[in-house]
Amino acid sequence: MAVVTVWRPVNRSLEGLPSGSLSILEVAYKSGLPHRWYDANGRRPRVSEANRVVPAAGIEPTTSWSEARRSIQLSYAGSSIGSIPYTTVMRRMYLWGSIGLLVILVGSGWLYVRAQGVPFTDIQDHKFRDDIVILYNRGVVSGYTDGTFRPDATINRAEFLKILMRSIFGEAETTVTVKNCFADFGGEEQWYWRYACAAKEQGIVGGYPDGRFLGEKNVNLVEALKMVARVYDIEIPVTSTNLSWYQPYIKLAEQRNVFVFLPSDPSHLLTRAEMAALIVRFNNVVGEEEETVEVFEPVIFNRRSTVPVRTPSIDLGEPVRHAAMRIEQLSIADRNVSEGAQNIPLLRFRAVAGRQDVSVTSLIFEAASGSLQTATNYRLFYTDGGPIVPVPGFGKMQGDRLVFAPVDLPLEDGFEKTFEIRGDLMQDPSESLLALRFALSDPQYIHAVGRMDGRELTGITTDNVRCALSYSICWVEAFTAAPSRVTISAKGNLFVTAGSVPARSRQLLLGENAGPLLTLHFRAEEEDIEVRTLAIEGLSGSFDALDIVLGSLTFRAYRSGCAPVSNDRACAAFPAGSFIIAREGEMDIEIWGNLKADIAGGISGETASLSLSASIGTSHAVEAWGRASDRDLTQNDGDSSGDGEIFIGRQAAGTNVSLTGPTHDTVAARLDDVRQMNPDPDGTIVPLGIYPIGQFSFHAAPHDNRQGGLNRVRIRDLTFQVAAVNTTINQQSFTLHRKDNPSVSVSCTADGTTGTITVACADLEESVLTPNLSPGQSLTLVLQADITHVQVAGGSSSLQVRLYPVNDRAEVGALQWDDEETTFQWVDMEEGIVQSTAYRTP
């Protein structure tokens, strides 16, 4: 046993190291560890017997510190035999960290003094706590910003290699000039490239057979063993040449008792804690040597779903295991599709690779119903949850088989992809049914190879029925589903109904665009349908045109667009490709009105109700074309079946029903907003005495109707409802005044003193209030009353004023107003009730 004390300052430089205090060669010799020569730059040549120092019996090597070179000079039998840079000394001592750290060499391994304190919050009771602390004290690992180490999280190849390199070399031997030393090191430089390239230069890693490093791939046990063994310059045991590449490393792990603390599963994915234990303990003799390796048959779970991939426990070279794959056919609902329809989904399946990445190179299908000749342009698409990607080229029909080959469909180990076959249906096909399935009679209806080792995935187990005996191992597992049946019909159908959000009555201000006045809902069945024309009826003389709004697109409909021209009808012809309802899709549209100004012929007081006619004569509401069948849809023939027809007012086949929207009024001026303006917040105590209990603002919309002068909004009558609970009001005290001139008021009549009181303020347009609003102007009117008693019978009391109804065209409203030409009893606004402050006394 040799005991060596290394004194390290915090700044990791070697200061004041006395000559002769450290004999690296002696340590190497007495501990049985091999030692390498180093050149002047501290670089390591590849190991060979010539690099090993074997002192003669009785002759001890000596060392001295060179401040100029920052290295330990080695001498043997009085002659200089080279030098070891300080960073290499630290590597050979294997521990960095605290000042005065004691390293004890025992046999062929290392013992450590346990570090004091636990630096992470989640390792206190972990079985590998001490190993993690050692790496932390050496400055190799630092954990996460939340103070955790996450010991049971897996670690990838890049992370493992960085920690291994830093634990041995620090940063000294990770400075390289070539940083794209692997095939997948291209584009923007990644943080781990320098560690990987330094390790490659020193023979620690070689990458996969295809030249890639795959740093983001989780590291498994045998990959880690190989890297650790190479970085320690450990002689690898000799095993039978018939065994897999990694068996010598398994044997080494058995000799070093690694399986005392790690699973004896070559494919086991290391956790962060196990990584620490492997690096720290690899040269330690721990416990009894295990004599057997566990036979394993892992189940790989897809990282995006819960689809398991069960793969055999056979390995055929690096990477560790032969590739495997699982295919699972997915159900697609049976459906009716028109002849000539394009891009029809016919079969869908998902696939996931296990053990290594896989390339699917061919797929073979056949018709389960009908004939492959029913469709053409068979294409393959795939997605991994993102955009749908087409595979270049088309499937080939070879007799009664549909073949996709050669293809290169990459499957990343553990990541699911969904594939779909689509085709274009023929016009006038000889058969009316089509369904696809895998060509199960072909023993290799799926062909694939491993992307790492190029080995074929032979043998397909289908629906748990094992593959042919000619295959010793079945590397593909497939599960089928009932074929999706596509029934081919002659043409699609179009159904037009009222919009899902109905329009409400509007006051149409002359000279403005107003709406929506009518909403319509379109639904396509069996094929994509393109609407060619649309005819809207029910216009009044004040309409100049209609706007048809399709999402972000707007098209104009004119009377002149109809044949024959009619004063109450406007028609639009849509540009090709602009108004398309996808197969089995739906679309809502809105119809807006463009009104003439009064000087252009617009008239106040007209009414209009826009509609779609049910007529199937010469004047059609809708004309449309089937994009797949390439035929015009016919008008409704009145029966209960859909044979390529247009149905108005129907969710299903049947006789047309006219669609009529609400009634609208034309106005030369418009009252467009009424709101409460009382500054008292709700919950204010019910006042006593004369008090402004309700305050309301009225706003007139801006406009430019000026024939005979700008039209004003004139408020004629207001009817308030006053809710007085446990409160009495002087019935004769109700007055109304302008807020901007409280001294001018008019008296109002009331029908009671408590409860629900109706207060009417009539003929205001001729009163001293003159509540007339020019375009864009607002006016606030205040209802005032004398509250005589509060809490008449004890208990709580309340008081509130409201205007109701306000926006209902069919009812006598709470206010009447005119545009100096026509009188109206409702306001075109969303709210149906406007309430002033809710006073309350507990």
Stockholm file with secondary structure:
# STOCKHOLM 1.0

chainA/1-842         MAVVTVWRPVNRSLEGLPSGSLSILEVAYKSGLPHRWYDANGRRPRVSEANRVVPAAGIEPTTSWSEARRSIQLSYAGSSIGSIPYTTVMRRMYLWGSIGLLVILVGSGWLYVRAQGVPFTDIQDHKFRDDIVILYNRGVVSGYTDGTFRPDATINRAEFLKILMRSIFGEAETTVTVKNCFADFGGEEQWYWRYACAAKEQGIVGGYPDGRFLGEKNVNLVEALKMVARVYDIEIPVTSTNLSWYQPYIKLAEQRNVFVFLPSDPSHLLTRAEMAALIVRFNNVVGEEEETVEVFEPVIFNRRSTVPVRTPSIDLGEPVRHAAMRIEQLSIADRNVSEGAQNIPLLRFRAVAGRQDVSVTSLIFEAASGSLQTATNYRLFYTDGGPIVPVPGFGKMQGDRLVFAPVDLPLEDGFEKTFEIRGDLMQDPSESLLALRFALSDPQYIHAVGRMDGRELTGITTDNVRCALSYSICWVEAFTAAPSRVTISAKGNLFVTAGSVPARSRQLLLGENAGPLLTLHFRAEEEDIEVRTLAIEGLSGSFDALDIVLGSLTFRAYRSGCAPVSNDRACAAFPAGSFIIAREGEMDIEIWGNLKADIAGGISGETASLSLSASIGTSHAVEAWGRASDRDLTQNDGDSSGDGEIFIGRQAAGTNVSLTGPTHDTVAARLDDVRQMNPDPDGTIVPLGIYPIGQFSFHAAPHDNRQGGLNRVRIRDLTFQVAAVNTTINQQSFTLHRKDNPSVSVSCTADGTTGTITVACADLEESVLTPNLSPGQSLTLVLQADITHVQVAGGSSSLQVRLYPVNDRAEVGALQWDDEETTFQWVDMEEGIVQSTAYRTP
#=GR chainA/1-842 SS CEEEECCCCTTSCCCSCCTTSCCHHHHHHHHTCCCCCCCTTCCCCCCCGGGCCCCCTTCCCEEEEETTTTEEEEEETTEEEEEEEHHHHHHHHCCCCSTTCEEEEETTEEEECCCSSCCSTTCTTCTTHHHHHHHHHTTSCCCCTTSCCCTTSBCBHHHHHHHHHHHHHTTTTCCCSCCCCSTTCCSSCCTTHHHHHHHHHTTSCCCCTTSCCCTTSBCBHHHHHHHHHHHTTCCCCCCCTTSCTTHHHHHHHHHTTGGGTSCSCTTCBCBHHHHHHHHHHTTSCCSSCCCCCCCCCCEEECSSSSCEEECCSCCCSSSSSCCEEEEEEECCCCEEEETTCCSEEEEEEEEEEESSCEEEEEEEEEEEEECGGGEEEEEEEEESSSSCEECSSCCEEETTEEEECSCCEEECBTCCEEEEEEEEECSSCSCSEEEEEECTTSTTSEEEEETTTCCBCCCEEETTBCCCTTCSSCCEEEECCCCCCEEEESCCEEEEEECSSCCCCCEEETTSEEEEEEEEEEEEESSCEEEEEEEEECCCTTEEEEEEEETTEEEEEBGGGSSSCCTTEEEEECCTTSSEECTTCEEEEEEEEEECCGGGTCCTTCEECCEECCCCSSSCSEEEEETTTTEECEECCSSSSCSSEEEESCSSSSSCCCEECCCEEEESSCEEEEEECCCSCTTCCCCCEEEEEEEEEEEECCCCCCTTSCCCEEEEEEEEEEEEESEEECTTCCEEEETTEEEEEEECEESCSSEEEEEEECCGGGSTTCCEECTTCEEEEEEEEEEEEESTTSSCEEEEEEECCCSCTTSCCSEEEECSSCEESCCCSSCSCEECCCEEEC
#=GC SS_cons         CEEEECCCCTTSCCCSCCTTSCCHHHHHHHHTCCCCCCCTTCCCCCCCGGGCCCCCTTCCCEEEEETTTTEEEEEETTEEEEEEEHHHHHHHHCCCCSTTCEEEEETTEEEECCCSSCCSTTCTTCTTHHHHHHHHHTTSCCCCTTSCCCTTSBCBHHHHHHHHHHHHHTTTTCCCSCCCCSTTCCSSCCTTHHHHHHHHHTTSCCCCTTSCCCTTSBCBHHHHHHHHHHHTTCCCCCCCTTSCTTHHHHHHHHHTTGGGTSCSCTTCBCBHHHHHHHHHHTTSCCSSCCCCCCCCCCEEECSSSSCEEECCSCCCSSSSSCCEEEEEEECCCCEEEETTCCSEEEEEEEEEEESSCEEEEEEEEEEEEECGGGEEEEEEEEESSSSCEECSSCCEEETTEEEECSCCEEECBTCCEEEEEEEEECSSCSCSEEEEEECTTSTTSEEEEETTTCCBCCCEEETTBCCCTTCSSCCEEEECCCCCCEEEESCCEEEEEECSSCCCCCEEETTSEEEEEEEEEEEEESSCEEEEEEEEECCCTTEEEEEEEETTEEEEEBGGGSSSCCTTEEEEECCTTSSEECTTCEEEEEEEEEECCGGGTCCTTCEECCEECCCCSSSCSEEEEETTTTEECEECCSSSSCSSEEEESCSSSSSCCCEECCCEEEESSCEEEEEECCCSCTTCCCCCEEEEEEEEEEEECCCCCCTTSCCCEEEEEEEEEEEEESEEECTTCCEEEETTEEEEEEECEESCSSEEEEEEECCGGGSTTCCEECTTCEEEEEEEEEEEEESTTSSCEEEEEEECCCSCTTSCCSEEEECSSCEESCCCSSCSCEECCCEEEC
//
